[in-house]
Amino acid sequence: MLKRWFIFSFFIITSAVQAGQMTINDIKFIDDQSNSVSVDALQEKLKSQIGSDFNPSHLLEDVELLKKELPKYQKIVTNINPDRNKEGLKLVFEFQIKRTVQAVRIMLDEEIDEFDEGLNLHEDLISAKGTLFHTRNLEADKQTLIEKFKKLGFPAVQVTHSLHSKSSSRVQVRFHVKLGSRKIKVYDIKFHGNRSIDEDELLDTMKIHTRGFFLSSRPTFDVTQLDEDLKSVITYYQQQGFNAAKISTRTEYKKGLLTLHFDVQEGPRYMVRKVNVVGTEVFHESNIINAFNYKTNSPYNEKEMRQGLQRLREFLGSLGYPLSEALIDYDSETSTISLFVKEGEKQFVEAVEVVGNMKMKTKTILLDVTVVPGKPVNTKEIDKTLKKLRATGYYSDVIVDYVPTSKKGGKVVINITEASTQVIQFSAGMAASGMTGGVSYSNKNLFGTGKSVSVHAMVSEELYRLGLLYRDPHFVGTDLQLEAALNFDTRNKPGYDQQSLATRIMIEKQVTKNLKLGIGTRVEFVNIDNISSELKPHIHDATDSGTIIGLISTMVYKNEQYDSTGTVKSGFRMKLAMMPSYGDQGVYIKTFTEIVGSTSLGENEQGVSHTLSGKITLGYASDSTPFYEKFYAGGIGTIRGFDASSITPEGNPTGANVLIATNATYSFPIWKDKIKGVVFVEAASVGEGFSDLGDVRAVGGLGLRANLKDTFLNSSIEAGFAMPFLKQDGDKLKPFYFMFGDYDPAYDL
């Protein structure tokens, strides 16, 4: 009868082993090339002698003595080996000469096609030009090379080394690679004995694969992956209830092609027909079973069992029983799971304690804490508090624990490590106007209150900005977020120059995990100058100056997942902003929406996603909108391949009342997590009304994106070209583009 037990407990196991005395049978003194080293004058002074008992303290003293008396050696390493001929030990003192690695060469015994395949053989080697030479590194480096060549399809590869030196201070390391066989390609993978599970299901669990279609090249056999794939197949069988399944592999070679055979002995299949609950005193059995949430009449699955216990633990912890115990017994004869549950005493929060804060005020920290003294302990609220504190950016580390202090209560202890919050930052990026650069100073924790202030300056081809930004994440002690901004801008727009002094005050609330709502107001003083002769006839009511007073309402919904580079790989995002305003020409409304959806098609070994994404941007401005607030298309953010802000409705250079821009992008890793390829199609149209959206521009393009987030730039760089396949006469084209960072077009719209 199969039995499986899972217990939520913590054990501390201590043990001690008293080793017996061992006699030293032999002592050798060699250098790093296995040549004998003469220590005759010192040997009598050593405490470790042939025939004496081995003593670790004496060995350490002997090493120090040899270092002192023989300073020409940079290091002395001892090897302690058992004597196979008789009981006792053999000691080896290895003397490391002070030498620098002059060069590292990898020598192959034969020429092979497709030798490198993008794999840098010198990468990951410890021995490198200019480093200190250490003999012990050679064994590790040889093993690294063996693994690399096995991945290249040479399972019988052997690697040896030799040392060459023309001086006593420099050495050249040569690794000699004997491939041992032809490069092996995977011809076929076959399963035998798999009566219950289809072969295609098992192949999906493996990384070794056959070629996808008849025109593609056969994949190289990576022998290092075979053990992992065997474990994956066994695990999959166990997840389907075949806990006693036995699987072995054998290989068949023919003319450099490999057929891989998996021999399967499935054994009995264990099912779960019923779940019983034993021992519960507080909750009804149905509550426990629902929380455990294991589907009956399904295969026995240990992973699902553990996940079910985790769900049960979270259920009990959220209702005041964080110290409860749970145990599972599975009876294979009756196909029954028995849940043994002991809730224990209900726990209450007696106090919330903050430790570790040096600058941040305790009352400010507690504004992000959702645990309330006097109420039952709720592990969900503790986890929510932990995530909320970490998301603030004020702390480099946060730990939240519940510590029982009595039979029915305890305290929640919040242990924080404060992060540096004052930052001077230099930035580079792209907007619809072209390349931008800037510098900013920010203090994210002003006087330990959690409030932040920043001053920034930005310069681009058509925009100069000096700004001040203030944020309060807990406005008047609530969960409302206040943001106040003051910006002075000078813009060189097509056909005119614009200077503005703008203020914006926003109050936002995170309604749910994914939804944020905001409302605010703006006041802007605008001065227009140098209006072109082409533009002037179309703006009869234009004045040298104007004032805009308006409201702002925003909604942001975001549910996205990210890959290892921090790039969105899947999910959905929607932004909506409405700005009813009053200007010199009366009341008008400006609004825009951006909708983005992404899906991951898989990831490489570094966790970088193959991502397919789509985006739609919509903008609308009513007829009385000032011309300097209307929409333009062209450039990054709307449609690449056209000059920035060069697309306007036909016969009207003052901008559009309606804009629609779409984008479809496929991004894929090319080299590890550093280089990505980008293929995209974009389209855009502008008009004075929805009925005028007819002159569509469209482009297709290719690009390369470099991940530089681990460098001082802390961003990414993308460059490429876009070729229009739908355009209009007189369009200003700009086929090449270059972009720092990620650009959000909603900012300019």
N, C-alpha and C positions, 0 to 999 in steps of 0.2 A: 504494500500500500504506500502510495506516494504521500509524503508529509512535507509541508512547507510552513515555516514559522517566521513571522515578522514581529519584532518587538521594538517599540519606540523607547529606548533607554540609552543611557550613556554609561560606559564602563571605563574604569581606569585600571589597567593591568600593569603590574610591575613585576619584574623578575630579575634575578641576579644569577650569574654563572661564575663559579670559581674555577679558573683554569689551573691545571696541574703544571708542575715545573717541567721544562723541556731542556734537553742537553744540546749544546752547540757542537755539531759534528764537523763543520767545515766553515772557513771564512775566506772570501775572495775579495780582491781590490782591483777594479777595472775602471777604464775611462768610458766615455760615451760611445766609443767604437769597439767596445769589448776587448781592448788591449789591456794587458796587465799593468798595474800601477805599483811601483815600488814604495813600500812604507816600512822598510826593515827597521829604520832608526826609531820609528814611532810605535811599532807593533807591541813592544813590551809594555808601553805606557797605557795601552787600551785595557779597559776593564772587561770587555767581551773577549774571551779566549776560547780556543778549541778545548772541549772537555768540561767547560764551566756551564752552570745553569743559565739559561737565557733570562735577562733582566731588562725590561724596557727602559728603566731609568739609566742603567749603565750604557745602553745603546745611545741614548740622547747625549750623554756626556762624551762618548767616544766621537760622535759626529761633530760636536763643538770643538773638541781637541783637534781633529783633522782639519777643520775649517781654519782654525787659528794657525796651525803649523804649515798648511799648504794653501796660501792665499791665492795662488794662480788659478785655482778652481773656483768658479762662481757658485757652484751648488754641489752638495753631496747627498745622494739619495740612497736609502737602504732598502733592500729587498729581503724579505724573510720567507723562506720556502721550506716546506717539509722535506725531510730526507726519505726518499722512497726505499732505500736499501735497508735502513734500520731506523728505530725510533729516534727522533731528535730533529734538529733544524740545521739549515744551511743559511749563512749570512752572506750577502753580497753588498759591498760598499761601491756605489757607482759615482765616479768623479766627473762632474760636468765642466768642460773647458769653456772659458769665456770666449764665445765666438758669435759673429753676426751672420745671418743668412744672406748670402750674396745674391742668390737666385733660386727659384724653384721651377724645375722642369718636369713635365709629364711625357714619358717616352712610350710610344705604342709599338708593339711587336709587328704590326701590319697595318696597312692603310685600310680604312673602312669608309664606306659611303655614309653620308648624312651623319658625320661624326659628332658634331656638337649638338645639333637639334635645339639650339637656344639654351643649352645647359652649360653654364660657365664652370669648367672643371676646377679652376683655382678657387672659386668661391667656397667658403666654409672651411677651407684648410687653415689649420692653426699656424703651420709654417708659412711664412710670407717674407718677401724681400724686406730687409731692414730690421727684422725682429731678432731677438736673441734666440740662438739655436738651443733647443732642448730635445734630447733624444727621445724622451717619453712621448713627445708630440707626434713622432713619426708613426707609431702604431695607430693612434687615433686618426691621423691623416690617411693612412692606407685603408682603414676601414671606411672612411668617408668616400674615398675613390671607388672602392668596391661597390658600395651602395649606389653611387652614381652610375657606374657602368651596368649594374644589374637593371637599373631603371631604363637604360638605353637598350636593353635586350640581350645582355651577355651574362647569363646566370653562372657560367663556369669561370668567370674572370679571376685572375690572381694578380696581386700587386706586391712588388718588392721595392727596396730602396737601396741607393748607394750614395756615399758622400765623397765630394771632390773639393779639395782646397789647395790653393797656391800660397797661402799664408796661414799662420797660426791663429789669426783673428777673424778669418772669413771662411765660410763653407758654402758650397753649392749642393743643394739637395736634388736628387733625381729619383723620381718614382717610375719604375719600370712596369708597364701594364701588359700582361699576357692575357689576351681576350679568351682563349681556351675554346672558342666555338664561333660559328657564324652567328650573325645577328638573327635572333629568333622573332618571328612574327606569329601572331595568333591566327590560326586557321579556323578553328571551331571550338565550341564549348558544349559538352554533352552531359546530361544528367541521367543516371541509371537508378531505378528503384523508387523514383518520386511518384508514387501512385496517387497521392492526395493533393499535391500542389503542382500547378502548371509550371513548366520550364521557364516561360516568359516572366512569371512572377519572381522566380529565383534569380534570373539574370538581372532583373531590375535592382536587386540588392547589391550587385557587384560593380566594382570599378573596372576590372579587366573585362574587355568586350571584344566582339568580332567587328569587322567593318560594317558600316551602316548600309551601304548599297554597293552594287558591283563595280562602279567606277571609282570608288574611294580607295585609298591605300589601306593595307592591312595594318592594324595597330601593333606596336612593339610589345612583346611580352615582358612585363615587369615582375620578376620573381619575388621582389620584396612586397608586392601587393597581394600575393597569393594567400598568405596566412590571414591577412585582414579580411579578404573576401570569403575565405572558409568560415571565419568567425561570424561574418554577416549572414551567411546562408544558415548556419546553425542557429543563430539568434532568431532569424525569421521563422524557422521551424518551431522553435520553442514558443514564440509568440502566437503560433497557431495551435498550441496545445500539445505538441510533440516534444515533451521535456526529456525523453530518453533517446531522442534521435541521435544516430551516429553517422558521421559523414567523413569520408576520406577522399583524397585526390590522387590521381596518377596522370602522367603526361605521356604523350605519344609524339615523337619527332619524325618528320619526313621532309628532307630537302629544305631545312631551315624554317619549316612551318610546324606549328605546335597545335595539337588537339588536346584540350584539357578535359579530363573526365572527372566527374563527381559521382562517387558511389554512395548511395543513400540507403540507410536502414532506418525507416521512419519510426518503428516501434508503435506502441499504443498511443492513441490520442486522448488526452484528458480534457473533460468538459466541466463546465460549472452549470449545474441544474438548479441549485437552490442556495440561498444565503440565510443563515440563522444568526440571531443576536443573543448573546449570553452576558448577564451581569449588569446591564444598564439599570440604574435606579432612578434617573432623572428624566430621561427622554424615552418616548415611545419607540418600539422597535422599528416602526415604519420611518421615523425621522432618521435613525441611524442608517438604515438601508438606503434611503434616498440620498443621504450625504455621501455614503460610500460609493454609490452609483456604479455598481458593476453589473453589466448586462448578463442576465441568466440565459441559459441555452447557448452559450458562446464558449470558445476554447479557453482553457486555463492559460493565463498569461501573467507571469510574475511581475512584469513591468506595470501592467494594469492594476495589479494588486497593490503595488507600492503607491501608485498614483491615487488609488482609491483611499488608502490609508491617509495620504496627505490631504485629500479633500475632507475626510472625516475629521482629521486633526484641526483643519481650518474652521470647520463647522463648529466644533466644540469650543475652540479658542475664541471665536467671535461672539459666543454667548456666555462668556465668563468662566470657562473651564479650560484654561491654558495648560494646566498640570495633569490633564487626564491621560490615561494609559489605554492603548489599544493593542490587541493581539489577534493574529489570524491563524486558524488551523484549516487546512484543506484535506478532506478525506476523498481519495480517488475512487474508493469502492462505491460510495454513495454520491459522488460528484457534488459534494456540499462544502461550502465555505462557512465556517463558524467564526463570528466576530465576537471577541471577548472585550468588553468595554467597561472601564471603571472611571467614572467622571471625577470623583474626588469632590472636595469642597469648592463651592463657587467663590471665585476670587474677585475682589473689588480694588479699584485704584485708590490707594490712600494718599498718594502724593506724586507729583511730577518733579523730578530733580534734573537740573542742567549742570553739567560739569565740563570743564575744558575751555570755556569761553574766556578770552582775555580782553577783547575789545568789544565784541558784540554784547549788547545789553540782554540780560536774561528775559526781560519782558518782551523784547523784540523777537527773540527766538521762540517764545511761547505763542506768538501770533500764528506761527505755522504748525502748531501742535494741535491735533484734533482729539487727543486723549483728555478726558475730563475726570478730575478727582471726584470720588464719591460714586461713580458709576461702575458697573461690572467691567472687568477687563475684556477688551475687544481686540484680538490679534489683527483683525483687518484694519482697525484704526491705527494700531501701532505701525503696521506696514505702510499705511497711507502717510503717516507722519514722517516715516523714514524717507520715502520717495519725495515728499514735498520739501523736506529740508535739503536733501541732496540736489534738488532741481534749482534751488535758489542761487547756487554758485558762490555762496559765502564761505563754504566749508570744503576742505580737501578730504575730510573723512567724517562720517557720521555713523554712530552705533546707537541703536535703541534697544534696551533690554527691559524685561519685567523681572523684578527681584522680589520674591515673597519675603515679607517681614513678620507675618503672623499666619495663623491657620487659615484665615479667610481674606487676607489682603496683602498688599505689597506696594512697591513704588515702581514707577516707570522712570528709568534712568536714561537720559540723553547725553551721550558723550560725544563732544564735537572737537574737531581740529580745524581751526580757522585758516582760511586760504588768504593769500595776498589779494587785496581788492583794489589797489591803486595801479593803474596801467597806463603807460604811454605806448600808443600803437601807431604804426605806419601801415597804410593800406593801399591796395591797387585793385582796380576792377574795371567793369565796362557798364555803360548805360547806353540808352538810345543815342545819346549825343557823342559817344565815342569813349576813349580811354579816360579813366579818372585816377586821381591819386589824392591821398589825404593823410592827415595826422590828427590824432586825438589824444586827449587826456581824460581818464575817467576814474572816479572813485565810487565803487559799487557798495560801499558801506560807510556812509557819511556819519562820522561821529558815533559809530556803533549802533546806528538806528535802523540799518537795513535800507535806508534811502540811498539813491545814487544820483550823481551829477556828472555830466561830461561836457567838454568843450571840444569842438571839432572844426577842422577846416578842410575843404575839398575843392579841387581844381580839375576841370575837364576841358574839352575843346570848346564848349559853349557855356559852361556853368562855373561860377566862382561862388562858394558858399562858406559862410562863417556861422556856426550854430551853437546853441546852448540847449542841453536836454536835461530834464529833471524827472526822476521816477520815484514813486512811493508805492511799494507793493502792498501796503496795508493802509490805505487812505483812511484817516480818522479811526484807526484801530480795527478796521473791518477787512474783509477779503476782497474789497474793491481795489483796483490798481489805478493809480493816477499817473498820467504822463503829460508833462508840459514842455513845449518846445518853442524856441525863438530862433528864427533863421533870417539872415540877410543874404540875398541872392543877387547876382548879376548874371544875366543870361544873354548870349548872343544868338538870337533866334534867326531862322531864315527870313529876311525881310525887315527885321526890326531888332532893337535892343531893349531889354527889360530889366528894371531894377525893382526889387520888392523887399519889404520887411513884413514877415509873416509870423503870427503866433498861433499855436494850436494847443488846446487842452482836451485831453481824452480821459474818460473814466471807463475802465474795462472790468469785466467779471468773467472768470472761468466758470461757466455754468456746469459743465461736465468735464470729464477727462479729455474729450475731443472738441468741445464747443466753447468758443469765447465770443462774448458780445461786447460791443463798445458804443459809447455815445459821447459826443464832444462838440466843441465849437471852434471856429477859426476866424481870425481877423487878418486881412492882408492889405497893405498899402502898396500900390503898383504905380510905377512911372515908366512910360513908353517913350522911346527916342529913336531917331534915325530910321524912320519908316520908309521903306523902299517905294519907288514910284510904281512898281508893279502891284504892291499890296495896298497902297493908299486909296485907290478908287473903290476898294471893296469894304472899307471900314469908315463909312461916312460919319459914324458917331464917335470915332476914336478921339480920345482926349490925351493930353500929356500925362495925366495922372488919374488914378481911380482908387476906389476902396471896395473891398469885398468883405461882407459879413455873412457867415453861414454856420450851419450845423453839419455834423458828421455822425453818421451811424455806420457801424461795421459789424460784420459777422464772419468769423473764421471757424471752419470745421476742418479738423486735421486728424487723420488716422493713417499713419505711414510707418513703415518699417525701413530699416537702414542696413546696408551691407558693411563690411569691415572697414571701408574707407569713409564711412559717414555719409554716403550718397543714398538717396531714396531708392529702394529696390522694389517696393510694392506699396499699395495703399491708395488713398484718395485724399484730395485736399480741395477745399472750395473757399474762396474769398469773395465777399460782397461788400461794397461800400456805396453809400448814398450821401450826397452833399447838396442839400437844398440851400441856396445862397441868394444874397441880394447884392447886386452891383449897380453901376451907373445906368445900365439899360434895363433895370428892373429885376424881378425875381426869376431865377432859373434853377434848373436841377441838373446835376452831373452825377453819373453813376457808372460803376464798372464792376465786372465780375470776372474772376479767373477760376477755372475748373481744371484740375490736373488728376489724371489717373495713371497708375503704374502697376506693372506686374512683372515678377521675376521669372525668367525662363531657365534658371539654374545658376550655379556659382562655381568658380574655379577653386583650386586648393587653398588659396589665400582668403576665400570668402567674398570675392568680388563678383557682383551679380551681372548676368546678362539681363538687361532690363528693357522692356518695351513700354513706352510712355506716350501719352497723348495729352494735349492741352488746348483749351479754348479760352480766348480772352474776348470779352464783349465790353464796349464802351458806348455810353449815350450821353449827349448833352442837349438841352432844349434850345430853341431858336434864339432866345435872348442871352445865351451864354457869351461872355466876352471872347473875342477871337483868340486871346492868349491863353484861354482855358480849354480850347477845343482840341480835337485829336488829330494826330498825324501818324502815318505808318512809315516803316522803313528802318532798317538797322536792327541790332540785337534787341530782342524782346517782342518785336512784332513780326518782321520778316527780314531775314538776312539776304544778302545779295543786292540790296538796294541801299542808296545813301541814306543816312540818318534823317528822319523826319521829312523825307523828300516826296512822299506820296500824299496828295490832297485830292479832294473831289475835282473833277474836270471843270476847268474854268473858274475855280474858286480857291485861291492860294491861302485863304484865311484859316484853313483847317476844316475838320469834319465834325458833324454832329453825331455820326454813328461810325463805329469801328468794330470789325470782327477780325480776329487773327487766330489761326489754328496751327498746331504743330504736332507731328508724329515723329518720335525718335526711338532708334534702337541703339543702345550703348552696350559694349561688350569688352571684356578684358583682353588685352593683347600680351602684356608682360606683367605677371604677378599682380601686385596691387598698385603698380606705379603708372602704367600706361593703359589707356582705354581708347577704343575706336568709337566713333559716333557717325551714324547715318541718319539723316533727317529729311523730312519734307515739310515745307511751311507754305502757308497761303494767307493772304490778307486782302481786305477790301474796305474802303471808306466811302462815305456819302453824306449828303445833306439830310437824308432821311433813309428809312429802311428800304424804301422802294428804289433808291439810287445805288444799292449795293450790287453793282453789276460788273464794274471793271476790276476783275480779280487778278491779283498777281500771285504767282506760285513759283517756288524754287525747290530744287533738290540739292543736297550737299553732303560732304564728307568732312570729318575732322578728327583730330587726335587730342586727347585730354591727358595731361600729366598731373599726377597727384603729388603735390608738394606740401602737404599738411604736416609732414614731419620736419620741415625745414623752417627757417626764420620767416618765410613768406606765409606759412600757415594757411595755404589756400591751394587752388588748382589753376592750371593754365590750359586753355583750349585754343587751338588754331585750326583753320580749315578754309574751305571755299564753298560757295553756294552759286549755282548756275540757274538763272531764271528759265523756266519753260513756258511761263505765261507772263507777258509784260505788255506795256503800252508805249506808244510812240512818245519820245521825249523823256522817258524814265532815266534817272541817274543811277547807274549800276555801280556796285562795289562788291566784286566777286569774293575777295579775301576778307576774312575776319579774324580777330585776335581777341581773346577774352580772359581776364583774370577773375577768378572766383565764380560765383553763381549770381546770375542777374534775375531779379524779380521785376517783370515789366509793370506790375501794378503800381510800383512806386512813381514812375513817370506819368502813368495815365491818371 
